[in-house]
């Protein structure tokens, strides 16, 4: 079992930056692939970024070059640095963890990101 708690969401103007954090507990963090997904109103949840236990990263097409995912295994935390934010980045951002599947079975409660134009 893995418990995930996100933080760092908020309201920002277009062009601004935010950094999301996801603190994990309950299992061996370093074994898990970690991901960020987001869901905008009326839309399906979509992949934002993933980082494997070997620190290989992958990004959704709309965020490549603007967002960076990273992890600190000593702190059991995964981060999402979001730069050059756009109004279409607005949504609830969820942290995700899994050993084998993508997405994995463990989800945080979500944190709201709102980008104003």
C-alpha positions in Angstrom: 0.0 0.0 0.0 1.1 3.5 -0.8 -0.4 6.7 0.5 0.1 9.9 -1.6 -0.4 13.5 -0.6 -0.1 16.3 -3.1 0.6 19.9 -2.4 1.6 23.1 -4.2 -1.4 23.8 -6.4 -2.9 27.2 -6.7 -3.9 30.1 -8.9 -1.3 31.6 -11.2 -1.3 33.9 -14.2 -0.4 32.6 -17.7 3.3 32.4 -18.2 3.9 31.8 -14.5 5.3 28.8 -12.7 4.3 26.4 -10.0 5.9 23.4 -8.4 3.8 20.5 -7.2 5.0 18.0 -4.6 3.8 14.5 -3.8 4.8 12.9 -0.6 4.6 9.1 -0.4 4.4 6.8 2.6 3.6 3.2 3.4 6.0 1.3 1.1 9.4 1.4 -0.5 9.2 4.6 -2.5 12.2 3.9 -4.7 10.6 0.8 -6.1 7.7 2.6 -7.7 7.2 4.5 -10.9 5.6 7.8 -10.1 3.4 9.9 -12.3 1.4 13.1 -12.5 -2.0 13.1 -14.3 -4.5 15.9 -14.6 -8.2 16.2 -15.2 -9.9 19.3 -16.6 -13.6 19.9 -16.2 -15.6 17.8 -18.6 -12.5 16.0 -19.8 -10.8 12.6 -19.2 -7.8 12.3 -16.9 -4.6 12.5 -19.0 -1.0 11.8 -18.5 1.2 14.8 -17.6 4.5 13.1 -16.7 6.0 9.9 -15.5 9.4 9.0 -13.8 10.4 5.4 -13.4 12.3 3.9 -10.5 15.4 4.3 -12.8 14.6 8.0 -13.3 13.6 7.6 -16.9 11.0 10.3 -17.7 8.2 10.6 -20.2 5.8 13.5 -20.8 2.4 14.2 -22.3 2.8 16.0 -25.6 1.2 19.3 -24.5 3.7 19.8 -21.6 7.0 18.7 -23.2 9.6 21.4 -22.8 7.6 23.2 -20.1 7.2 20.7 -17.3 9.9 18.7 -15.5 9.3 15.7 -13.3 11.8 14.7 -10.7 12.1 12.5 -7.6 14.0 12.5 -4.3 14.0 9.0 -3.0 15.6 10.1 0.3 12.5 12.3 0.9 10.0 9.9 -0.6 8.8 12.8 -2.8 8.1 13.4 -6.5 8.0 16.9 -7.9 6.5 18.5 -11.0 8.0 21.8 -12.0 5.6 23.6 -14.3 6.8 26.6 -16.3 5.3 28.8 -18.9 1.8 27.8 -17.7 -1.1 28.2 -20.0 -4.9 28.4 -19.2 -5.3 25.0 -20.8 -3.1 23.6 -18.0 -5.9 24.2 -15.6 -7.2 21.2 -13.8 -6.9 18.9 -10.9 -3.5 17.3 -10.7 -3.2 13.8 -9.3 -0.1 12.0 -8.1 0.1 8.3 -9.1 2.3 5.3 -8.1 2.6 1.9 -9.4 5.1 -1.0 -9.8 4.1 -2.5 -13.1 1.1 -0.7 -14.7 0.6 2.7 -16.1 -1.1 4.3 -14.4 -0.5 2.5 -11.2 -3.2 1.6 -8.7 -2.4 4.3 -6.1 -3.7 7.9 -6.3 -3.5 11.0 -4.3 -6.5 13.2 -3.5 -5.5 15.8 -6.1 -4.5 19.4 -6.1 -6.1 22.2 -8.1 -4.1 24.2 -10.5 -5.8 27.2 -12.1 -4.1 29.3 -14.7 -5.7 32.6 -15.5 -5.3 34.4 -18.9 
